[in-house]
Amino acid sequence: MTGAQVTDLDPAVWASGVRRGDDGALVVAGVDVREIAATHGTPAYVLDEADFRARARAFREAFTDAFAHVGTEVDVYYAGKAFLSVAVARWAHEEGLRVDTSTGGELAVALRAGVPGAAIGLHGNNKSDAELRRALDAGVGRIIVDSMTEIDRIAAAVRERADGRRAPVMVRVTTGIHAGGHEYISTAHEDQKFGLSIAGGQAAAALRAVLARPELELLGVHSHIGSQILDPAGFTEAARTLLELRAELAARTGHLLPEVDLGGGYGIAYLPGEVPIEPARVAKDLATAVGDVCAALGTPVPRISIEPGRAVVGPTTFTLYEVGTVKPVTVDGPPAFTRTYVSVDGGMSDNLRPALYDARYTAVVASRVGAAETVRARVVGKHCESGDIVVHDVELPADIGRGDLLAVPATGAYGRSMASNYNHVPRPPVLAVRDGEVRVLVRRETEDDLFALDQG
């Protein structure tokens, strides 16, 4: 591979504001990464704010336009589990998105950002009483019911308030249709913790149970079929199943659910050459499917909601590392070959996905143009684990060495969200870059932060 190929930046993988400067160093939204490293240190998550906003708008506009053709409206919920901070929640709201939260902590962040309660949803398979009370206090727009017992618990919490307000709820169902790149992120098959089964009858029973509770307002049904999905066919099939359940409930009870949530899981490109799902494409396919199925069933088209999280924030961010040890390792064949291990100053504590899901990423030298010749490399972290791999296989310049900056793209989703203090390594900062300026969204942790929790 030539040096020119190694320095190419696939626009499907990188944020729109990232380019190579005249001397080969990466520049993001007008700021040289060498300046970022000198001022803020490494590792660091570097987020292109304008790119985030543009992706949020693209989903809102594409789905609004597509479903207008079948006579309904759409709510786009930013899935906070992908990455959430006060600023990001505020950006999502400013761009016309609502915010989906899955814990009390995420709910607290959305509220701190000034997102109105009505524009927030609360998910979770094991919500605490405190989380339910906080959601009711905040007036969240919907609580996603995940079990039969939760129906009783929410109703009891409403009765305790005695203010006459009902709790708006949706019922999460499992459709039996699952998609995604790894077993752990396929979430609609029957043998897992989320939702209530349509095939087993629990979904219909839960819907009837909610209708029987005067304390609850049944908004609709919710489904999530998986994550990192690159083929929209699964979404359209799941939509058909949900709409048939809706029609069946209306025939049995006379109650026509006003809303159907089709979930998220829209895939992004992690490697050069991969093709992400485009918002306009999946919106058009889903709108057509929903319109056709409702026409066949003789039911009006419901209000639709979706939850893109990874697809909004994932490509906006790269992780900036500094290279330390570089070590050639001979790998037994046949045939034998040499792999160069490139160690960086982060690792599985700032990106757990390679270790957890065998997720694949790419990397480039970010601080200069490298040699024309390349080596077969593996980028690894500094943790005391052989599975501490950041990038499994990548061609890097043969002259890569200590002090070089390395950038790994598409780390905006689940990088900081899943980060840990393994080996007592402080978590990196999240830096937003826009119009030539860098702003700290989440500061770097320090050893003092670690000791603040250690009571000695």
Helices and strands as residue ranges (DSSP letters): H 3-7, E 18-20, E 26-28, E 31-32, H 33-40, E 44-48, H 49-68, E 74-79, H 86-94, E 98-101, H 104-112, G 117-119, E 120-122, H 129-138, E 142-145, H 148-161, E 167-174, G 183-185, E 196-197, H 202-211, E 216-222, H 233-253, E 259-264, H 279-297, E 303-307, H 310-313, G 314-316, E 317-331, E 337-344, H 353-357, E 364-365, E 374-380, E 389-397, E 405-409, G 422-424, E 430-434, E 437-442, H 447-453
